[in-house]
Amino acid sequence: MSPSPSRHNPRFVLQCLWIASMLVTASALQTVTMNDSTVNVVRSPAAQFQHNRTVYFLGGGASWIEYDIADWTTTDRGADALPFQMTGYVAGFNRNWYTQIGSIAYFEWGDDIIRGVDLSSLHDLTAPYDTALATRPLSGGPRGCLASREDTQQIFVSGGTPSLTNTYDAKNPSPVQVYNILTDTWEVGVPDLQQYRREHACVVHPGTRELFVIGGYNRKAGYIDTIERIQTDDIASQSWSFNSPNLPAGLIRAFAVYNPVDDNILTISGTVLGIGYSDWILAIDPYTSSVSQVGTLNSAVNPSAVMVNHLQYTGVFVFPAADNGVWQRVDITDPPTSKGPTEDPTTAEPSTVEPSTADPTSAEPSTAEPSTAEPSTVEPS
């Protein structure tokens, strides 16, 4: 196992300088820390969805919390309110196992079964809740990523491992599976990723219709700084390509969302080797391929997130992976006058300086395998 990088190691210093040179802010986004004890302290949701004026914080068991975007109020329906279970954060599990098409929330918790729940009928307690939709033909385990395309009603499952202890062999380095909702079929012949990865971020850009797979980890490369992209029209006949430039550093457990205001992809937070949880908000431009920092979180976290786009407001709600952080709101447009249960945002723009290289907090993972902590970059025997 390789030791943690030292601040006095010239290679590490060069890496920090390289990160700083890559993080050129295009237009800073405002981050607000939400002062809401229901979400911040009581429990951390497994997944977040939006339908009309309501943001749903679901899971971590059967927990159900709602946030009304119109009047900025929170309703806690209880820790056991859902008629189904959604697992919460488990050490080493990627949290990118949910996506949404229209009013339907799709999710998985690493058991290879895609589930769906209609948010529009969630309040109808007499509605059937047989959430299981389809079982993946190839096991992907708990460390992959789920993305979707609304116009074609498709779900894209990328990367992962069959279990916490096993990895795919060289003949099947990192599979991509596509579920067609309308026909209830799995597409065959979809090309594998060029680089095996798990604990990565993923999202489909609706303009270019490309699936982006961002960062991640594998035992050979360690923390991955590459971005792969593929056209999803007739995906079986397409091929993956690497985006240029790469991320500013290898990044695992980040979260990606489509930003409809700037027509780009936002990559939220994640973990950087030697730094720990990052506070980065990175923008990937699918048309120019540029990667730039456009803001910072107030608190660096292992994130899950949801893009909120309703009532002339657009922003990202960001949550910590466990009950050890705070809920943050990244405003892309100006929020309504009534901000509800929030702290007053600072008037200064987010800092655009390089991420701090100060010693990370005790919450920073070590450099061990990421099942319980940060991965090592040592190639397995």
Beta strands, then each sheet from edge to edge (+ up, - down):
strand 1: 30-33
strand 2: 47-51
strand 3: 54-58
strand 4: 64-68
strand 5: 73-78
strand 6: 98-101
strand 7: 104-107
strand 8: 113-118
strand 9: 132-135
strand 10: 145-149
strand 11: 154-158
strand 12: 176-180
strand 13: 185-187
strand 14: 201-205
strand 15: 210-214
strand 16: 217-218
strand 17: 222-223
strand 18: 227-231
strand 19: 241-242
strand 20: 255-259
strand 21: 264-268
strand 22: 271-272
strand 23: 276-277
strand 24: 280-284
strand 25: 291-296
strand 26: 303-310
strand 27: 313-320
strand 28: 328-331
sheet 1: 1+ 28- 27+ 26-
sheet 2: 2+ 3- 4+ 5-
sheet 3: 6+ 7- 8+ 9-
sheet 4: 10+ 11- 12+ 13-
sheet 5: 14+ 15- 18+ 19-
sheet 6: 16+ 17-
sheet 7: 20+ 21- 24+ 25-
sheet 8: 22+ 23-
end
